[in-house]
Amino acid sequence: MKMNVNDVIKKPIITEKSSDLLSKNVYTLEVDSRASKIDVKIAIETIFSKSGAKVSKVNIMKVKQKSKRLGKYDGFKKGYKKAMITLSEGSIPVYGAEGVVNNEAKSKKSIKIIDTDKIMKEAEGE
């Protein structure tokens, strides 16, 4: 199924494990539930063409919904589709140019996350 390039990638998944995988040039992203490996590869290479991103491998997995309880109410966390992309060359600005920046104005423990949606729109526009 051919999809619009801008609708394939939803957001980056930022966890300890995904941060460790960045050293191996593996990026973890949440993608649309209808996206295939080919759709993800085309989207990455077109959106991040300015940074020279060349995809060598794409792994896709579905993360199942998990049960959640709040007081006496039962519910579920939403499931999603996750893609782990290995790049042969180039990079994806997941954290922006500066990455996670310490925000010293508030306190030593607070951090400021760079807006990735803004960065992705800039990469598409240029």
C-alpha positions in Angstrom: 0.0 0.0 0.0 1.5 3.3 -1.1 1.2 6.0 1.6 1.9 9.7 1.7 5.5 10.2 2.9 4.5 12.7 5.5 2.0 10.3 7.2 4.3 7.3 7.7 6.5 8.6 10.6 4.6 9.6 13.7 7.3 10.3 16.3 10.6 9.0 17.7 10.6 6.5 20.5 13.1 7.9 23.1 14.0 5.3 25.8 17.2 4.1 27.3 17.5 1.2 25.0 16.8 3.3 21.9 19.4 5.8 23.0 22.0 3.0 23.4 21.1 1.8 19.9 21.9 5.2 18.4 25.7 4.4 18.8 25.1 1.5 16.4 23.3 3.8 14.0 19.8 2.2 14.7 16.9 4.6 15.1 13.6 3.7 16.7 10.4 5.4 15.5 6.7 5.0 15.9 5.1 4.6 12.4 1.6 4.4 11.0 -0.1 1.1 11.6 -0.7 0.6 7.8 3.0 1.3 6.9 5.2 -1.4 5.4 9.0 -1.7 5.4 9.2 -0.2 2.0 7.0 2.8 2.9 9.2 3.4 6.0 12.4 3.2 3.9 11.1 5.6 1.3 9.9 8.1 3.9 13.2 8.1 5.8 15.3 8.6 2.7 13.1 11.4 1.2 12.4 13.4 4.4 16.0 13.2 5.7 17.7 13.3 2.3 19.5 16.6 3.2 21.3 14.8 6.1 22.3 12.0 3.6 20.2 9.2 5.3 20.6 5.8 3.5 18.6 3.0 5.0 20.3 -0.4 5.0 17.7 -2.4 7.1 14.2 -1.9 8.5 12.6 -4.0 11.2 9.0 -3.5 12.0 7.1 -4.9 15.0 3.7 -4.4 16.6 3.6 -3.4 20.2 0.5 -4.9 21.8 -1.9 -2.9 24.0 -1.3 -3.3 27.7 -3.9 -3.3 30.4 -4.0 -0.4 32.8 -5.9 0.1 36.0 -6.8 3.5 37.5 -8.6 2.9 40.8 -11.6 0.7 40.1 -11.6 1.3 36.4 -9.9 -1.0 34.0 -8.6 0.0 30.6 -5.9 -0.4 28.0 -2.9 1.6 26.8 -3.0 2.0 23.0 -0.9 -0.4 20.9 1.3 0.9 18.1 3.7 -0.1 15.3 7.4 0.4 15.9 10.1 0.5 13.3 13.8 0.1 14.0 15.8 1.6 11.2 19.5 0.8 10.5 21.3 3.5 8.5 24.3 2.7 6.3 25.3 6.4 6.1 23.9 9.8 7.2 21.8 10.4 10.3 18.3 11.3 11.4 18.0 14.3 13.7 15.9 12.6 16.3 17.1 14.8 19.2 17.8 17.9 17.1 21.1 19.5 16.7 21.8 19.9 20.4 20.1 16.8 21.6 18.7 16.8 25.1 19.8 20.1 26.6 20.0 20.7 30.3 17.7 23.5 31.2 19.6 25.2 34.0 17.2 28.1 34.5 14.6 25.9 36.3 16.7 23.3 38.1 19.5 20.9 37.6 17.2 17.9 37.3 14.9 19.4 34.6 15.6 18.7 31.0 14.3 20.3 27.8 13.4 18.1 24.9 13.9 19.6 21.4 10.6 19.7 19.3 11.1 16.9 16.7 8.0 17.9 14.7 9.5 21.2 14.0 12.8 19.7 12.9 11.0 17.2 10.6 9.0 20.0 9.0 12.2 21.9 8.4 13.9 18.9 6.8 10.9 18.4 4.5 10.8 22.0 3.5 14.5 22.3 2.6 
